[in-house]
Amino acid sequence: MSDGTAKEGADMEGAEDSRTGHDSRTGHSAGEKNGPEATVGDLRAEGLILERAIGGWRGMLDSGLPTVIFIGVYVVTGRQLAPALIAAVSVGGALAVWRLVRRQRVQQVAAGFVGIAVAAGFSYWTGQAKDFFLPGIWTNAAYGTVFLVSILVGWPALGLIMGYLTGDGIRWRSDVTLRRTYSAASWIWVGVFGFRLAVQLPLYFAGDAALGALGFAKIVMGWPLFLAGAYVTYRVLRPVYVERRAANEEGAPPETSA
């Protein structure tokens, strides 16, 4: 949560609206498509999903600024935890109010603020400044484990996510190529979450001496790394989507499992 992952999850769910978007080429909504075309949607909807999923650079502000404030106040006040936590939560609350005034999604706003609040509450409870980052570390460990297990059992998490967002459900499992591609792309996210843990865990165990480095790693490996992962995922998926669209236009069925 404190690593921006709560906000990332909310932005991914925010892309759900694209499932019911109108398709100007066919005259049907995304939920009304049938046959192979329903498996992937059109490229325009695909681009909209990615755009909403990554959420733009405002995600960096929402998750990064409270962290900067927390570390800054903690250092300036001579390692006083309470003022640092109050400052971080106050900034997070101010950002949430600003988002609400701008009429942005309540779900995304709430996820960003709750992530900061949980991190601050946990740090206050333990009395350790480094524990401000622990909920985010746990969240990354959980997400990484889910993605890894999903690949091993043959139900790649990315396929489930994309199936939900596009309204395709689990029909992608009948397409061998798409299923393998989703499995390959899910490894990208195993790498994202695993990389965060590999860097942040040693810094966490180093204690206050590495608090600044831990905060910097959290910011850099939060939204910037998430954006990079989303872009690489898009590059992996797009050739398969384009190929399937071409096959749909030619009337050729996609490769399916026996």
N, C-alpha and C positions, 0 to 999 in steps of 0.2 A: 504494500500500500504506500509506504513512505517513499518508495522508489518510483512513484508515478504509475505503478502498475494498476492501481485502482482506477485512475483516470483513463489509462489505456484501455482497460476492460470496458469501461462505460462508453468510450468512443467507438469501440468495436460494435457494441450493442446498438449504438446510435445509428449505425448504418442499416438497421433493420428497415427503416422507412423506404429504402430503395427497392425493397421486395415488391412493393405495391405501386411503383412508378409506372407511368404510361409509356408504352413502346410505340413511338411514332411510325416505325416501319411496318408494324403488323396491325396497329390499331387495337392491341390488347394490352392489358396490364401484365406485369411480370408474373403475377400469380395465375394468369389465365393461359399461359403458354403450355403447349403439349408437345410430346415427342422429344427427339434429341435436343431441340432448341431450348427446351425448358431446363436442360441439364446445366447450361452455362450462362444463360441470359445473353443480352447483347453487350458489346464492348463498352457502350456508353454507360450502362448500369454498372458494369465492372469497374470503370474508372470512378464512378460516383462512390461506390463502396470503399475503394481504397482512399479516396479523398476524405471521406468521413471517418474512416478507420484511423488514419494517422492524425486527424484532428488539427493539423497545422501547427505553427510555431507557438500558438497560445498555450499549448500543453506544456511547453518548456517553461513558460512564465509561471503557470499555476503550480507546477511541481518543484521548479528550481528556485524561485524567489524566496519562499519560506525557509528553504534549506540554507540559502545564503544568509538570510537574516538571523537564523538560529545560530549558525557558527560565528557570525560577526558579533552578535550581542554576547555570546558565551565568552569569546576572547576578550572583548572590550571590558566586560564587567568582572574580569578576573576569574573566569570559570564558574560563574554563578548560574546554576541551571534554571531556576525559576524564571528570571527575567528573559532568558533566551527562549524558553518554551512559550511564555506569554506573548513575546514578540512574534514568534513564528506562527502561532495560532491566530493572532490578530491580523497579520498580513494575509494568511489563508482565508480568514473570514472576510476581509476587505475585498479580496479578489472574487470570492463567491458572490458577495453583494453586487459587485460591479458586473459580473456575468449575468446575474438575475435582472439587473436594471436594463441590460442590453438584450434581455429576453432570449438568452441562450438556454440550451437544454438543461432542465433542472437535474436530470439524472447525471449528466456530466459534471455539473457544478457541485452537486452533492458528493459525488465520488472523489473529486479533488480535495474538498474540504475534509471529508471524513478520513481520508488517508493521512492528512496532516494531523488531525485531531487524535487519531489512534496512535500515531507515532509519538506525539507529545505526551499523551496519557500514559503510554507504556514507559517512556523515559522518566516521567515524574514518579511513577509507581516504583521503579527500580532504583531511582536516584542516580542513574548513570547516563551521562550525556550520549555515550555511544549507542545506547539502546533506542535513541531516536531513530536509528537506521535499521534496527532489528526487524520490525514488522515487514519492511520492504525486502529484506534478505529472505525471510520466511516465505513471503509471497512468491519471490522468484524461484525458490526451491520447489514450491508447490506446483507452479506453472510448468517448470522444466520437467518435473516428474510426470505430470499429466501428459505432456506432449510426448515424452519418451515412451511411457507405457502404451499410449494410444497407437504409436507406430508399431511396437512389438506385438500388440494383439490384432493388428490389421485394421484398426479403425482410426486412422490419422486424425488428430484433433483439428487440423486445418480444414480437412474435408467436411467435418461436422460444422465448423464455423461458417464456411462458405456456403454449404448447403442450406444452413439456416438463414443466412443473410440474403441469398438469392431466391429463397422459396423452393429450392430444388430438393430439399429434404436429404434423403440418403440414396437418391437415384444414381448419384455419381459412383456408387460402389459397383454398379453393373458395367461400368466402363473401365477396362483394365488400364488403359493409358492414363486416364484421369486419376484413378485410384493410386497408381504408382507415383504420379506427379505430386499428388497431395502428400504422400508419404515422404517423398524427397524434400518437398518444401517445408514439411513439419520439422525436419532436422535443422532447418535454419533457426527455428525458434528454440529448439533444444540448445543450440549454440548460443543464442542471445542470452537466455536465462542462465546457462552454464557459465558463460563468460563473465556475467555480472557477479555470480557467486565466487568464481575463481579469483577475481580482483578484490571484491569487497570483504569477503570473509577474513582474509589475513589482516586487512586494515582494521576490521572490527575488533579482532582479538589483540591487536596492538594497543588498544586503549586510547586514552586522550591524546597521546603523543601523535597519533595518526588521524585525529578527528578531522583536521582540515583536508587531508588527502582523501579521507572517506567521503566527506561532503562533496569534494570535487568529482570523485569517481561516480557518486550517485547522480550528479547532474549530467555529466558527460555520457554516462551509460544509461541514462533514463530515456528521455525523448529522442535525443540524437541517434542513439543505438536502435531504438524502436523504429524510427523513420527509416534507418538504413535497412533493418530487417524487413520492413514492409515493402521497400522498393525492390530488394532482391527477390522477395517472394513474388511480387508482381512480374518481375522479369522471368522467373521460372514458370509461372502459370500462363503467361500471355501466349507463348507459342502454341500451347495445347488448345487454348481457347480459340485462337485464330484458325488453327487447323480444323477444329470441330465446326466452327462457323462456315468455313469453306465447304466441308462435307455436307452440312445441312443445306446449303444453297444448291449443291449438286444432287441432293437427294440420296447421298450415300450414308448408310447407318454407321455409327461409331463402333469401334472394336469393343466387343462385350465378352465377358467371361463365359465359359461353357456352362 
